[in-house]
Amino acid sequence: MDLAVIKTGGKQYLVKIGDKVKIEKLKGKEEGDKVEFEQVLLTASADGKKVEVGQPVIDKTKVLAKVVKVGKSKKVVGYHYKPKTRNRKKFGHRQPYAEIEVEKI
């Protein structure tokens, strides 16, 4: 199989072998670690002739990947404001992520 849809971190990603994908941070994983995704929702061949859809996941199918980088994304600035009370608050947030490279489906 050449394509797969995996579920991790509450999101779904369309991946193929050799892809680098930024996903939600994986607990306890550092750069160079191997990762195994067992929640595979769909697999397909590149030409689209062979497609297998799970209900909701495909049994005995895994996607193997390697963690390439662990970091934080760009800062997002937000504000809390309440009128007529002089109540204002500015805050920033940097979402942690893990960049993976898909090795095998």
C-alpha atoms as an extended CHARMM CRD file, in Angstrom:
* protein
*
       105  EXT
         1         1  MET       CA              0.0000000000        0.0000000000        0.0000000000  PROA      1               0.0000000000
         2         2  ASP       CA              1.2390000000        3.4610000000       -0.8660000000  PROA      2               0.0000000000
         3         3  LEU       CA             -1.1780000000        5.7770000000        0.9530000000  PROA      3               0.0000000000
         4         4  ALA       CA             -2.7040000000        5.6580000000        4.4130000000  PROA      4               0.0000000000
         5         5  VAL       CA             -4.8850000000        7.8000000000        6.6400000000  PROA      5               0.0000000000
         6         6  ILE       CA             -3.7660000000        7.6650000000       10.2680000000  PROA      6               0.0000000000
         7         7  LYS       CA             -5.3390000000        9.1220000000       13.3960000000  PROA      7               0.0000000000
         8         8  THR       CA             -3.1970000000       10.6720000000       16.1240000000  PROA      8               0.0000000000
         9         9  GLY       CA             -3.6710000000       13.5500000000       18.5250000000  PROA      9               0.0000000000
        10        10  GLY       CA             -7.3640000000       13.8150000000       17.6600000000  PROA      10              0.0000000000
        11        11  LYS       CA             -6.5750000000       14.5830000000       14.0130000000  PROA      11              0.0000000000
        12        12  GLN       CA             -6.3580000000       12.5730000000       10.8080000000  PROA      12              0.0000000000
        13        13  TYR       CA             -3.4050000000       12.7170000000        8.4060000000  PROA      13              0.0000000000
        14        14  LEU       CA             -2.9970000000       11.4320000000        4.8500000000  PROA      14              0.0000000000
        15        15  VAL       CA              0.5260000000       10.0060000000        4.6240000000  PROA      15              0.0000000000
        16        16  LYS       CA              2.6770000000        8.0870000000        2.1650000000  PROA      16              0.0000000000
        17        17  ILE       CA              6.1450000000        6.5630000000        2.4540000000  PROA      17              0.0000000000
        18        18  GLY       CA              8.8160000000        9.2560000000        2.7150000000  PROA      18              0.0000000000
        19        19  ASP       CA              6.4420000000       12.0290000000        3.8570000000  PROA      19              0.0000000000
        20        20  LYS       CA              7.4350000000       14.3900000000        6.6640000000  PROA      20              0.0000000000
        21        21  VAL       CA              4.4130000000       15.4150000000        8.7250000000  PROA      21              0.0000000000
        22        22  LYS       CA              4.0700000000       17.7160000000       11.7510000000  PROA      22              0.0000000000
        23        23  ILE       CA              1.7580000000       16.1190000000       14.3020000000  PROA      23              0.0000000000
        24        24  GLU       CA              0.7980000000       16.7570000000       17.9240000000  PROA      24              0.0000000000
        25        25  LYS       CA              3.6470000000       16.0860000000       20.3520000000  PROA      25              0.0000000000
        26        26  LEU       CA              4.0530000000       12.4220000000       21.3130000000  PROA      26              0.0000000000
        27        27  LYS       CA              4.6820000000       11.7730000000       25.0070000000  PROA      27              0.0000000000
        28        28  GLY       CA              8.0470000000       10.2660000000       25.8320000000  PROA      28              0.0000000000
        29        29  LYS       CA              9.3910000000       10.3960000000       22.2760000000  PROA      29              0.0000000000
        30        30  GLU       CA             12.6690000000       12.0720000000       21.3770000000  PROA      30              0.0000000000
        31        31  GLU       CA             14.4000000000       12.7080000000       18.0570000000  PROA      31              0.0000000000
        32        32  GLY       CA             15.4310000000        9.4650000000       16.3810000000  PROA      32              0.0000000000
        33        33  ASP       CA             12.8320000000        7.3010000000       18.1520000000  PROA      33              0.0000000000
        34        34  LYS       CA             10.6270000000        4.9000000000       16.2090000000  PROA      34              0.0000000000
        35        35  VAL       CA              6.8560000000        5.3770000000       16.3540000000  PROA      35              0.0000000000
        36        36  GLU       CA              4.1070000000        2.9040000000       15.4820000000  PROA      36              0.0000000000
        37        37  PHE       CA              0.6160000000        4.1530000000       14.5740000000  PROA      37              0.0000000000
        38        38  GLU       CA             -2.0300000000        1.4470000000       14.9770000000  PROA      38              0.0000000000
        39        39  GLN       CA             -5.0820000000        3.5890000000       14.2220000000  PROA      39              0.0000000000
        40        40  VAL       CA             -5.0540000000        3.2910000000       10.4240000000  PROA      40              0.0000000000
        41        41  LEU       CA             -8.3810000000        4.3850000000        8.9540000000  PROA      41              0.0000000000
        42        42  LEU       CA             -7.6920000000        3.8010000000        5.2410000000  PROA      42              0.0000000000
        43        43  THR       CA             -5.0430000000        2.3170000000        2.9560000000  PROA      43              0.0000000000
        44        44  ALA       CA             -4.8430000000        2.6370000000       -0.8160000000  PROA      44              0.0000000000
        45        45  SER       CA             -2.5160000000        1.9420000000       -3.6980000000  PROA      45              0.0000000000
        46        46  ALA       CA             -1.0560000000        4.8830000000       -5.6210000000  PROA      46              0.0000000000
        47        47  ASP       CA             -3.2170000000        4.2230000000       -8.6900000000  PROA      47              0.0000000000
        48        48  GLY       CA             -6.3540000000        3.9460000000       -6.5160000000  PROA      48              0.0000000000
        49        49  LYS       CA             -7.3200000000        0.4540000000       -7.7110000000  PROA      49              0.0000000000
        50        50  LYS       CA             -6.9460000000       -1.2020000000       -4.3150000000  PROA      50              0.0000000000
        51        51  VAL       CA             -8.5850000000        0.6670000000       -1.4280000000  PROA      51              0.0000000000
        52        52  GLU       CA             -9.2620000000       -0.7110000000        2.0460000000  PROA      52              0.0000000000
        53        53  VAL       CA            -11.4570000000        1.2720000000        4.4330000000  PROA      53              0.0000000000
        54        54  GLY       CA            -11.6970000000        0.4630000000        8.1230000000  PROA      54              0.0000000000
        55        55  GLN       CA            -14.8160000000        0.5230000000       10.2590000000  PROA      55              0.0000000000
        56        56  PRO       CA            -13.4940000000        2.5330000000       12.0940000000  PROA      56              0.0000000000
        57        57  VAL       CA             -9.9110000000        1.1650000000       11.8700000000  PROA      57              0.0000000000
        58        58  ILE       CA             -8.2020000000       -1.5410000000        9.8280000000  PROA      58              0.0000000000
        59        59  ASP       CA             -7.0830000000       -4.4980000000       11.9540000000  PROA      59              0.0000000000
        60        60  LYS       CA             -3.4750000000       -5.7080000000       11.8010000000  PROA      60              0.0000000000
        61        61  THR       CA             -2.3010000000       -2.6690000000        9.8270000000  PROA      61              0.0000000000
        62        62  LYS       CA              0.3630000000       -0.3170000000       11.1570000000  PROA      62              0.0000000000
        63        63  VAL       CA              2.2830000000        2.7090000000        9.9610000000  PROA      63              0.0000000000
        64        64  LEU       CA              5.9150000000        2.8580000000       11.0870000000  PROA      64              0.0000000000
        65        65  ALA       CA              7.6520000000        6.2250000000       11.3400000000  PROA      65              0.0000000000
        66        66  LYS       CA             10.7140000000        7.9090000000       12.8160000000  PROA      66              0.0000000000
        67        67  VAL       CA             10.6620000000       11.1300000000       14.8650000000  PROA      67              0.0000000000
        68        68  VAL       CA             12.8000000000       13.6330000000       12.9540000000  PROA      68              0.0000000000
        69        69  LYS       CA             12.3110000000       16.7260000000       15.1000000000  PROA      69              0.0000000000
        70        70  VAL       CA             10.5740000000       17.7860000000       18.3140000000  PROA      70              0.0000000000
        71        71  GLY       CA              9.8720000000       21.4820000000       18.7750000000  PROA      71              0.0000000000
        72        72  LYS       CA              7.3830000000       24.2920000000       19.1810000000  PROA      72              0.0000000000
        73        73  SER       CA              5.5080000000       26.1610000000       16.4710000000  PROA      73              0.0000000000
        74        74  LYS       CA              5.4170000000       29.9440000000       16.0650000000  PROA      74              0.0000000000
        75        75  LYS       CA              3.8880000000       32.0130000000       18.8340000000  PROA      75              0.0000000000
        76        76  VAL       CA              0.1970000000       32.8350000000       18.5830000000  PROA      76              0.0000000000
        77        77  VAL       CA             -0.8440000000       35.9960000000       20.4420000000  PROA      77              0.0000000000
        78        78  GLY       CA             -4.2940000000       36.2900000000       21.9780000000  PROA      78              0.0000000000
        79        79  TYR       CA             -6.1920000000       38.7990000000       24.0630000000  PROA      79              0.0000000000
        80        80  HSD       CA             -8.8370000000       38.6660000000       26.7610000000  PROA      80              0.0000000000
        81        81  TYR       CA            -10.8350000000       41.8940000000       27.0160000000  PROA      81              0.0000000000
        82        82  LYS       CA            -13.7840000000       42.8360000000       29.1730000000  PROA      82              0.0000000000
        83        83  PRO       CA            -15.4090000000       46.1750000000       28.4170000000  PROA      83              0.0000000000
        84        84  LYS       CA            -16.0850000000       48.8810000000       31.0160000000  PROA      84              0.0000000000
        85        85  THR       CA            -13.8550000000       47.2680000000       33.6660000000  PROA      85              0.0000000000
        86        86  ARG       CA            -10.3120000000       48.0680000000       32.4480000000  PROA      86              0.0000000000
        87        87  ASN       CA             -9.7260000000       44.3190000000       32.3770000000  PROA      87              0.0000000000
        88        88  ARG       CA             -7.3200000000       43.3420000000       29.5980000000  PROA      88              0.0000000000
        89        89  LYS       CA             -4.8950000000       40.4560000000       29.2930000000  PROA      89              0.0000000000
        90        90  LYS       CA             -2.4770000000       39.5950000000       26.5150000000  PROA      90              0.0000000000
        91        91  PHE       CA             -1.1300000000       36.0510000000       26.2760000000  PROA      91              0.0000000000
        92        92  GLY       CA              1.0090000000       33.9540000000       23.9690000000  PROA      92              0.0000000000
        93        93  HSD       CA              0.9620000000       30.2580000000       23.1310000000  PROA      93              0.0000000000
        94        94  ARG       CA              3.4640000000       27.9700000000       21.3680000000  PROA      94              0.0000000000
        95        95  GLN       CA              2.0530000000       24.5770000000       20.4380000000  PROA      95              0.0000000000
        96        96  PRO       CA              4.5120000000       21.6750000000       20.8150000000  PROA      96              0.0000000000
        97        97  TYR       CA              4.8180000000       19.3270000000       17.8330000000  PROA      97              0.0000000000
        98        98  ALA       CA              6.7230000000       16.2950000000       16.6040000000  PROA      98              0.0000000000
        99        99  GLU       CA              7.8260000000       16.0360000000       12.9860000000  PROA      99              0.0000000000
       100       100  ILE       CA              7.7820000000       12.4390000000       11.7500000000  PROA      100             0.0000000000
       101       101  GLU       CA              9.0050000000       10.7180000000        8.5960000000  PROA      101             0.0000000000
       102       102  VAL       CA              6.9230000000        7.7590000000        7.4060000000  PROA      102             0.0000000000
       103       103  GLU       CA              9.0740000000        4.6780000000        6.7460000000  PROA      103             0.0000000000
       104       104  LYS       CA              6.6360000000        1.8070000000        6.1710000000  PROA      104             0.0000000000
       105       105  ILE       CA              2.9080000000        1.1930000000        5.7700000000  PROA      105             0.0000000000
